Amino acid sequence: MSKIANSRLTAFLAGVWAFYCYTLGQMDGTITILLVYLITVWSYGNKKDASARQH
């Protein structure tokens, strides 16, 4: 799952969807997809740091 969260394709798709929502004037969709993506990347980054500290 961390490969999906850190992949360029996922970032690209999130950006395209956010831009699509923005062009339609749907700012709630734009903000939602960006927040979900950022939280996903942040949470997997924290799990990676925690596992590195245990070893």
C-alpha positions in Angstrom: 0.0 0.0 0.0 2.9 2.4 0.7 4.0 2.0 -3.0 0.5 3.2 -4.0 0.6 6.2 -1.6 4.0 7.3 -2.8 3.6 6.6 -6.6 3.8 9.3 -9.1 0.8 8.0 -10.9 -1.4 8.4 -7.8 -0.1 11.9 -7.3 -0.8 12.7 -11.0 -4.3 11.3 -10.8 -5.1 13.2 -7.7 -3.8 16.4 -9.3 -5.9 15.8 -12.5 -9.0 15.1 -10.5 -8.4 18.2 -8.4 -7.9 20.3 -11.5 -11.1 18.8 -13.0 -13.1 19.7 -9.9 -11.6 23.2 -9.9 -12.6 23.8 -13.5 -16.1 22.8 -12.7 -16.2 25.2 -9.8 -16.5 22.3 -7.3 -14.0 23.5 -4.6 -15.2 21.0 -2.1 -14.1 18.1 -4.4 -10.8 19.8 -5.0 -10.0 20.3 -1.4 -11.3 16.8 -0.4 -9.1 14.9 -2.9 -6.0 16.9 -2.0 -6.6 16.4 1.7 -7.2 12.7 1.3 -4.0 12.4 -0.7 -1.9 14.4 1.7 -3.2 12.5 4.8 -2.5 9.2 3.1 1.1 10.2 2.2 1.6 11.7 5.7 0.3 8.6 7.5 2.4 6.2 5.6 5.4 8.4 6.0 4.9 8.3 9.8 4.6 4.5 9.8 7.8 4.3 7.8 9.6 6.5 10.3 8.3 4.5 13.3 9.4 1.2 11.8 12.9 2.6 11.1 13.2 3.7 14.7 12.4 0.2 16.0 15.4 -1.4 14.3 
